[in-house]
Amino acid sequence: MKNLSWNASLLLTGLCLFLSSCSTSRLSRSDQRKTAGKTFVIVGASSGFGRGVAEQLGGYKANVVLAARRTDLLEEIARNIRAAGGNALVVPLDISKPEDVQRLATETLRQFGDIDVWVNMAGVGAIGRFWEIPVEDQARIVDVNLKGVIYGSHAAIRQFRTQGYGTLINMGSVESFSPLAYHASYAATKAGLLNLTQALNHELRLDGKGNIRVINVEPWAVDTPFWRHAANYSGREGRMAAMDPPQKVVNAVIRASLHGRHEMPVGWKATGAWFSHRIFPRLTERISANLVHRYQMRNAPPLSPTSGSAFQPMPEGRGVDDGVKKKMKEERRARKQENKTP
């Protein structure tokens, strides 16, 4: 009876997560109107998901606060938002510095008066065998991906408690619940974000703050500049199998600000991984590790060791999409052609 109850609970939870994960289309006109005039703080807004969310919100006439290290790029995005009818505020910062995060909150309140949604999207990866990645690079991953999100969450929650409402969105990953080989430190930080999100929701519940929500969004691997920006000591270009398009995650994040649950896998691959890991955790991790080994350590083109954008921002990788899927497709085509050549 106990096992039956547990299985029913797992099925119900999984169904809810599946329905959430399917909500990846563009918002309805009604939901677009709900975002108009709201203030969104986006940390990590200069490329990838952050840029996509910011520019889409601009089209919905929201107030968008753009925070990242690349000031010139933030100014470009701000112009796009204003041209689309939204309002934009640029606040350059390094998320690993708590004083920068506090300045972000202060300047946002000075400009817009309150904060409806705070999105922690800044993050960087470290790819390679754990013992071959310099320890200072691994420490930097923790500074940005975990400590930086703690700083941002702390600033957001304190403001939400003052105003009585708000939504905090933390950008997790399938690695929040299912770690991948050659991503050890990155996976550790994403697991930390899931636990942070869960603990915060319980604390807010016990404090009677039902109008404040904290959401961990968990995408599958996605074709963004993340792979170009990652610290990489694998000897090969960063990549993963069956990458999703970034627009799927962009739509899910904006929808989460209105309707999201506490844990939100994005798309059928992330949802399938969620289910699989709960039923067969070790088998799921083993299959995933073998998949990463094939795509990352065997098939990817050579790359010299690099710290990527971990310590300093890179001029490259300025868009939402980074063309990795297209490049991988061309490589497969070239390999097939070589195999056909006598």
C-alpha positions as CSV (number, residue, x, y, z in Angstrom):
1,M,0.0,0.0,0.0
2,K,2.8,2.3,0.9
3,N,4.6,1.7,-2.5
4,L,1.3,2.2,-4.3
5,S,0.8,5.6,-2.6
6,W,4.4,6.6,-3.4
7,N,4.0,5.6,-7.0
8,A,0.7,7.6,-7.3
9,S,2.4,10.6,-5.8
10,L,5.3,10.3,-8.2
11,L,3.0,10.0,-11.1
12,L,0.9,13.0,-10.1
13,T,4.0,15.1,-9.5
14,G,5.5,14.0,-12.8
15,L,2.2,14.9,-14.6
16,C,2.3,18.4,-13.1
17,L,5.9,18.8,-14.2
18,F,5.2,17.5,-17.6
19,L,2.4,20.0,-18.1
20,S,4.7,22.8,-16.9
21,S,7.4,21.6,-19.3
22,C,5.1,21.7,-22.3
23,S,4.4,25.4,-21.7
24,T,7.1,26.5,-24.0
25,S,5.2,28.3,-26.7
26,R,5.0,32.1,-26.9
27,L,2.6,33.7,-24.3
28,S,-1.0,34.3,-25.1
29,R,-2.1,37.9,-25.7
30,S,-3.7,37.8,-22.2
31,D,-0.4,36.7,-20.6
32,Q,1.5,39.3,-22.6
33,R,-0.7,42.0,-21.2
34,K,0.0,40.7,-17.7
35,T,3.7,41.3,-18.1
36,A,3.3,44.8,-19.5
37,G,4.4,47.4,-17.0
38,K,5.9,44.8,-14.6
39,T,9.5,45.2,-13.6
40,F,11.9,42.3,-14.4
41,V,15.5,42.2,-13.1
42,I,17.5,39.9,-15.4
43,V,21.0,39.0,-14.1
44,G,23.0,37.6,-17.0
45,A,21.2,39.5,-19.7
46,S,24.0,40.0,-22.2
47,S,23.5,36.8,-24.2
48,G,21.8,33.4,-24.3
49,F,18.6,33.0,-22.3
50,G,19.0,36.3,-20.5
51,R,19.1,38.3,-23.8
52,G,16.2,36.3,-25.2
53,V,14.0,36.9,-22.2
54,A,14.9,40.6,-22.0
55,E,14.2,41.4,-25.6
56,Q,10.9,39.4,-25.6
57,L,9.8,41.2,-22.5
58,G,10.6,44.4,-24.2
59,G,8.2,43.5,-26.9
60,Y,5.5,42.9,-24.2
61,K,6.1,46.5,-22.9
62,A,7.7,45.4,-19.6
63,N,10.3,47.3,-17.5
64,V,13.5,45.3,-18.0
65,V,16.6,45.8,-15.8
66,L,19.7,44.4,-17.7
67,A,22.6,43.2,-15.5
68,A,25.8,41.6,-16.7
69,R,29.5,42.5,-17.2
70,R,29.4,43.5,-20.9
71,T,28.1,47.1,-20.7
72,D,28.3,47.8,-24.4
73,L,26.2,44.8,-25.2
74,L,23.6,45.7,-22.5
75,E,23.3,49.1,-24.0
76,E,22.6,47.5,-27.4
77,I,19.9,45.3,-25.9
78,A,18.4,48.3,-24.1
79,R,18.0,50.1,-27.4
80,N,16.2,47.1,-28.8
81,I,13.8,47.0,-25.8
82,R,13.0,50.7,-26.1
83,A,12.5,50.4,-29.8
84,A,9.9,47.6,-29.1
85,G,8.0,49.8,-26.6
86,G,9.5,48.6,-23.3
87,N,11.5,50.4,-20.7
88,A,15.1,49.4,-20.0
89,L,17.7,50.1,-17.3
90,V,21.3,49.0,-17.7
91,V,23.2,48.1,-14.5
92,P,26.7,46.6,-15.2
93,L,27.8,44.2,-12.5
94,D,29.8,41.1,-11.5
95,I,27.3,38.7,-9.9
96,S,30.0,37.3,-7.7
97,K,30.4,40.6,-5.8
98,P,27.6,41.2,-3.2
99,E,28.1,44.9,-3.3
100,D,27.3,44.9,-7.0
101,V,24.1,42.9,-6.4
102,Q,23.0,45.3,-3.8
103,R,23.6,48.3,-6.1
104,L,21.5,46.5,-8.7
105,A,18.6,46.3,-6.3
106,T,19.0,49.9,-5.2
107,E,19.1,51.3,-8.8
108,T,16.1,49.2,-9.8
109,L,14.0,50.5,-7.0
110,R,15.1,54.1,-7.6
111,Q,14.0,53.8,-11.3
112,F,10.9,51.7,-11.1
113,G,9.8,51.6,-7.4
114,D,9.4,47.9,-7.0
115,I,10.5,44.5,-8.4
116,D,7.9,42.0,-9.7
117,V,10.3,39.3,-11.0
118,W,14.0,38.7,-10.3
119,V,15.7,36.2,-12.7
120,N,19.1,34.8,-11.8
121,M,20.5,33.6,-15.2
122,A,24.2,34.4,-15.0
123,G,26.3,31.3,-15.1
124,V,29.4,29.7,-16.5
125,G,30.5,26.1,-16.9
126,A,33.7,24.1,-16.5
127,I,34.1,21.2,-18.9
128,G,36.7,18.5,-18.5
129,R,38.0,15.8,-16.2
130,F,37.7,17.2,-12.6
131,W,41.4,16.7,-11.8
132,E,42.5,18.5,-15.0
133,I,40.5,21.6,-14.4
134,P,42.5,24.2,-12.3
135,V,41.1,24.6,-8.8
136,E,40.8,28.3,-9.3
137,D,38.5,27.8,-12.3
138,Q,36.4,25.5,-10.2
139,A,36.2,28.0,-7.4
140,R,35.1,30.6,-9.8
141,I,32.2,28.4,-11.0
142,V,31.0,28.3,-7.4
143,D,31.5,32.0,-7.0
144,V,29.3,32.8,-10.0
145,N,26.8,30.0,-10.2
146,L,26.0,29.4,-6.5
147,K,27.3,32.3,-4.4
148,G,26.2,34.8,-7.0
149,V,22.7,33.3,-7.1
150,I,22.6,33.4,-3.3
151,Y,23.5,37.1,-3.3
152,G,20.8,37.8,-5.9
153,S,18.2,35.6,-4.1
154,H,18.9,37.4,-0.8
155,A,18.4,40.8,-2.3
156,A,15.3,39.7,-4.1
157,I,13.6,38.0,-1.2
158,R,14.3,40.9,1.2
159,Q,12.6,43.2,-1.2
160,F,9.7,40.9,-1.9
161,R,9.1,40.5,1.8
162,T,9.0,44.3,2.1
163,Q,6.5,44.8,-0.7
164,G,4.5,41.6,0.0
165,Y,4.9,39.8,-3.3
166,G,7.3,38.8,-6.0
167,T,8.7,35.9,-8.1
168,L,12.3,34.7,-8.0
169,I,13.5,32.5,-10.8
170,N,16.8,30.6,-10.6
171,M,18.2,29.1,-13.8
172,G,18.9,25.5,-12.9
173,S,19.5,22.6,-15.3
174,V,18.8,18.9,-15.7
175,E,22.0,18.7,-13.8
176,S,20.1,20.1,-10.8
177,F,18.9,16.5,-10.3
178,S,21.0,14.4,-12.7
179,P,24.8,15.3,-12.8
180,L,26.8,14.8,-15.9
181,A,30.4,13.5,-16.3
182,Y,32.9,16.2,-17.2
183,H,30.7,18.9,-15.6
184,A,31.4,18.1,-11.9
185,S,31.7,21.5,-10.4
186,Y,28.9,22.9,-12.6
187,A,26.6,20.0,-11.6
188,A,27.4,20.7,-8.0
189,T,26.3,24.3,-8.3
190,K,23.1,23.4,-10.1
191,A,22.2,20.9,-7.5
192,G,22.8,23.6,-4.9
193,L,20.3,25.9,-6.7
194,L,17.6,23.3,-6.5
195,N,18.1,22.8,-2.8
196,L,18.2,26.6,-2.3
197,T,14.9,27.0,-4.2
198,Q,13.2,24.2,-2.2
199,A,14.4,25.5,1.2
200,L,13.4,29.1,0.4
201,N,9.9,28.0,-0.6
202,H,9.4,26.2,2.7
203,E,10.7,29.1,4.7
204,L,8.4,31.5,2.9
205,R,5.5,29.1,3.5
206,L,6.2,28.9,7.2
207,D,6.5,32.7,7.3
208,G,3.0,33.1,5.7
209,K,4.4,34.7,2.6
210,G,2.3,32.9,0.0
211,N,2.5,35.7,-2.5
212,I,6.3,35.1,-2.9
213,R,7.3,32.3,-5.2
214,V,10.8,30.8,-5.9
215,I,11.1,28.7,-9.1
216,N,14.0,26.5,-10.3
217,V,13.8,26.3,-14.1
218,E,15.6,23.1,-15.5
219,P,16.3,23.0,-19.2
220,W,18.1,20.3,-21.2
221,A,21.3,21.2,-22.9
222,V,20.6,24.3,-25.1
223,D,22.3,25.9,-28.1
224,T,23.5,29.2,-26.5
225,P,26.9,30.9,-26.1
226,F,27.2,28.9,-22.8
227,W,29.4,26.3,-24.6
228,R,31.7,29.0,-26.1
229,H,31.9,30.8,-22.7
230,A,32.6,27.8,-20.6
231,A,36.0,27.1,-19.1
232,N,37.1,24.1,-21.1
233,Y,40.0,21.7,-20.3
234,S,38.5,18.7,-22.2
235,G,40.7,19.2,-25.2
236,R,37.6,19.5,-27.4
237,E,34.8,22.1,-28.1
238,G,31.9,22.1,-25.7
239,R,28.7,20.4,-26.8
240,M,26.0,17.9,-25.9
241,A,23.6,15.7,-27.8
242,A,20.1,16.8,-29.0
243,M,20.4,20.4,-27.9
244,D,17.1,22.3,-27.6
245,P,16.6,25.8,-29.2
246,P,17.0,28.6,-26.7
247,Q,13.5,30.0,-27.6
248,K,11.9,27.1,-25.8
249,V,13.6,28.1,-22.6
250,V,13.0,31.8,-23.1
251,N,9.2,31.2,-23.4
252,A,9.3,28.8,-20.4
253,V,11.0,31.4,-18.2
254,I,8.5,34.2,-19.0
255,R,5.6,31.8,-18.5
256,A,7.1,30.7,-15.2
257,S,7.0,34.3,-14.0
258,L,3.2,34.1,-14.3
259,H,2.3,30.4,-13.7
260,G,5.4,28.5,-12.8
261,R,5.7,25.7,-10.2
262,H,8.6,25.4,-7.7
263,E,10.5,23.0,-10.0
264,M,10.1,23.3,-13.7
265,P,11.8,21.0,-16.3
266,V,11.6,22.5,-19.8
267,G,10.6,20.3,-22.7
268,W,10.1,16.6,-23.1
269,K,13.8,15.7,-22.8
270,A,14.3,17.4,-19.4
271,T,11.0,16.0,-18.2
272,G,12.0,12.5,-19.3
273,A,15.3,12.8,-17.5
274,W,13.4,13.9,-14.4
275,F,11.2,10.8,-14.5
276,S,14.0,8.5,-15.3
277,H,16.3,9.8,-12.6
278,R,13.6,9.2,-9.9
279,I,12.9,5.7,-11.0
280,F,16.4,4.5,-12.1
281,P,18.9,7.2,-10.8
282,R,22.2,5.3,-11.2
283,L,21.3,3.9,-14.6
284,T,20.2,7.3,-15.8
285,E,23.4,8.9,-14.7
286,R,25.5,6.1,-16.3
287,I,23.7,6.5,-19.6
288,S,24.0,10.2,-19.5
289,A,27.7,10.0,-18.7
290,N,28.3,7.7,-21.7
291,L,26.4,10.1,-23.9
292,V,28.5,13.1,-22.8
293,H,31.7,11.0,-23.2
294,R,30.7,10.3,-26.8
295,Y,29.7,13.8,-27.9
296,Q,32.2,15.8,-25.7
297,M,35.3,13.6,-25.4
298,R,35.3,11.6,-28.7
299,N,33.4,13.4,-31.5
300,A,33.9,17.1,-30.8
301,P,36.7,19.1,-32.7
302,P,39.9,19.9,-30.9
303,L,40.1,23.0,-28.6
304,S,43.1,24.4,-26.6
305,P,42.5,24.7,-22.9
306,T,40.7,27.9,-22.0
307,S,39.2,29.6,-18.9
308,G,36.5,31.0,-21.2
309,S,34.5,33.8,-19.7
310,A,34.9,32.6,-16.1
311,F,37.2,35.5,-15.0
312,Q,36.8,38.0,-17.9
313,P,33.9,38.6,-20.3
314,M,34.5,37.5,-23.9
315,P,33.6,39.6,-26.9
316,E,32.4,36.5,-28.7
317,G,29.0,34.9,-28.1
318,R,26.7,37.9,-28.1
319,G,23.4,36.3,-29.4
320,V,20.7,34.1,-28.0
321,D,21.5,31.2,-30.3
322,D,25.2,30.4,-30.9
323,G,24.9,28.0,-34.0
324,V,26.3,24.9,-32.2
325,K,23.6,22.6,-33.5
326,K,24.2,23.8,-37.1
327,K,27.9,23.3,-36.7
328,M,27.4,19.8,-35.4
329,K,25.1,18.9,-38.2
330,E,27.7,20.1,-40.8
331,E,30.4,18.1,-39.0
332,R,28.3,14.9,-39.2
333,R,27.7,15.5,-42.9
334,A,31.4,16.0,-43.5
335,R,32.2,12.7,-41.6
336,K,29.7,10.8,-43.7
337,Q,31.2,12.3,-46.9
338,E,34.7,11.2,-45.8
339,N,33.5,7.7,-45.1
340,K,32.0,7.5,-48.6
341,T,35.2,8.6,-50.2
342,P,37.2,5.6,-51.5
